[in-house]
Amino acid sequence: MAECIELIESGRLVLIHCSAGIGRTGTLGATIEALRCARKNKALSMFEIVDNMRRSRLGCVQTLEQYSFVYHQLQKML
C-alpha cells in the first residue's frame, strides 16, 4: 500500500478495480486516501473521503465491514 501512495504522490496514476468497481475498489481507494491525509497531517474524516469518492463512483465502500477494514488498516499503519 505504501508503494501506491508513493506512486500517487509522485504524480503517477494507479488503477485499482474489482468486479463491480465500487465495494472493494472503494475500500482500497479510501484506505489509500486516508493514509495520504494522515501522512500529511491533514484533517482526517472518513465520511468526507468516502463522500468525495462517491461523487465520482456511486456506492464506494458499501458495508460496515469495509469501513471497519479502512479503520483497522489506519491503526496498523500509523
Contacts in CASP RR format, 6 or more apart in sequence:
PFRMAT RR
TARGET T0000
AUTHOR 0000-0000-0000
METHOD contacts of the structure
MODEL  1
MAECIELIESGRLVLIHCSAGIGRTGTLGATIEALRCARKNKALSMFEIV
DNMRRSRLGCVQTLEQYSFVYHQLQKML
1 31 0 8 1.000
1 32 0 8 1.000
1 35 0 8 1.000
1 73 0 8 1.000
1 77 0 8 1.000
2 77 0 8 1.000
4 14 0 8 1.000
4 16 0 8 1.000
4 32 0 8 1.000
5 32 0 8 1.000
5 35 0 8 1.000
5 36 0 8 1.000
5 39 0 8 1.000
7 13 0 8 1.000
7 14 0 8 1.000
8 14 0 8 1.000
8 32 0 8 1.000
8 36 0 8 1.000
9 36 0 8 1.000
14 32 0 8 1.000
16 25 0 8 1.000
16 26 0 8 1.000
16 28 0 8 1.000
16 29 0 8 1.000
17 25 0 8 1.000
18 24 0 8 1.000
18 25 0 8 1.000
21 57 0 8 1.000
22 57 0 8 1.000
22 58 0 8 1.000
22 59 0 8 1.000
22 60 0 8 1.000
22 62 0 8 1.000
23 59 0 8 1.000
23 60 0 8 1.000
23 61 0 8 1.000
23 62 0 8 1.000
23 63 0 8 1.000
23 66 0 8 1.000
24 66 0 8 1.000
25 57 0 8 1.000
25 60 0 8 1.000
26 50 0 8 1.000
26 53 0 8 1.000
26 57 0 8 1.000
26 60 0 8 1.000
26 61 0 8 1.000
26 66 0 8 1.000
27 60 0 8 1.000
27 61 0 8 1.000
27 66 0 8 1.000
27 69 0 8 1.000
27 70 0 8 1.000
29 53 0 8 1.000
29 60 0 8 1.000
30 46 0 8 1.000
30 49 0 8 1.000
30 50 0 8 1.000
30 53 0 8 1.000
30 60 0 8 1.000
30 61 0 8 1.000
30 70 0 8 1.000
31 69 0 8 1.000
31 70 0 8 1.000
31 73 0 8 1.000
31 74 0 8 1.000
33 49 0 8 1.000
33 53 0 8 1.000
34 44 0 8 1.000
34 46 0 8 1.000
34 49 0 8 1.000
34 70 0 8 1.000
34 73 0 8 1.000
34 74 0 8 1.000
35 73 0 8 1.000
35 74 0 8 1.000
35 77 0 8 1.000
35 78 0 8 1.000
37 43 0 8 1.000
37 44 0 8 1.000
37 49 0 8 1.000
38 44 0 8 1.000
38 74 0 8 1.000
38 78 0 8 1.000
46 67 0 8 1.000
46 70 0 8 1.000
46 71 0 8 1.000
50 60 0 8 1.000
50 61 0 8 1.000
50 67 0 8 1.000
53 60 0 8 1.000
53 61 0 8 1.000
54 60 0 8 1.000
61 67 0 8 1.000
61 70 0 8 1.000
END
